[in-house]
Amino acid sequence: MTGTRLLDDVAIRRALMRIAHEIVERHESLAELYLVAIPNGGVPLGRMLVENLEKLSGVQAPLGILDTTLYRDDVQGTAERPPLRVTEMPSSVDDRVVILVEDVVNTGRTIRAAMDALMDFGRPRAVQVVALVDRGRRELPIKIDFVGKNIPTQPGESVELVGEGGQLEGALEVLLERSGAPGSRAGVGTPGGDSSKGVG
């Protein structure tokens, strides 16, 4: 993907360290935390947050990965079912403070789906949300508790977290792409797709 760089790797890591400080300040005991990353972009961010929290507090929070595809309300009635992604939840979320980690939040539908999916793994005491980028085009009343950067966008724009070689590895960056094609749905995304591409 090519486009305008909104955040480079240094800015992303700085934002995640700031968010880690905010999490530590808000929670008296980090032992209650359970980070849950939403694939794909939330996974590398979740790993970095776990490392940052351990550096700041000495506590290594568990990290789960939770696919939301089957819980989305915008895949019903579509002819082609989106591919499923990995789910790895090391333990129940009962009585834990779950922090969902997402790369880009847009409509709020991915976060809502993640909250529904969490119920299959227990009953969390509370659920909070981390977003590296908040696009602000909410369709559901979803609150973001920890934000790396607010980037208001317009129809026809998409925001994506990308890494080296097209993979979410190595140095990361956040890119903004604008579509000039009349009637283009760029920035709207496809059902079940990455929120980084406009759905979430």
C-alpha positions, 0 to 999 in steps of 0.5 A: 500500500502506498499513501501518506505516512501518518505515523512512522515506527518511532511515533508508533512506539512512542505512542504505545509507551505513552499508552502503557504509562496511562494503563499503569496510572489507571490500574492499581494492580496490573495482575488483573489485566488481560490484553486481547489483540484483534488481528491482524494489526492489533497483534504486533501492537499488543505484543509491544504493549505487553513488553512496555507494561513489563518494563514499567511494572515488572508484571507480564500481562497475558496476551490473547488473540481474538478473531471477530469475523463470525461475530460481525454484524456486517457479514450477514447475507454476504455471498462470500464469507471472509476468511477466519483468522487465528484465535489464541486465548491462553485462559479464561477472562473471568473477573479480569480487566480485558484491554482490547488492542486494535490498530485502527478504530473507525465505525466501532463494529469490530470492537463491538464484535470483539466484546461479543466474542469475549463472552465465549471465554468467560465474564470479564470484570471490565473491558477497555479499548486501546486504539493506535489510531481513532478515525472518529467515524463511529456508527456505534457508541463505542468508547476508546479508553487509550488512544495513540492518535486521533486522525479524523478521516473523510469518505474515500480515505482508508488508514492502514497499519503496515510493516516491511515487505507488506507484512506486520513485521519489522518497522511499522507505519500508519498510512493514509490513502485517498481514492479519487475514483467516483463512487469509490468505497475506499475507507468503507472496507469489506465485511469482516475485513481489517478495521485498519482498512475502514471497517472497524 
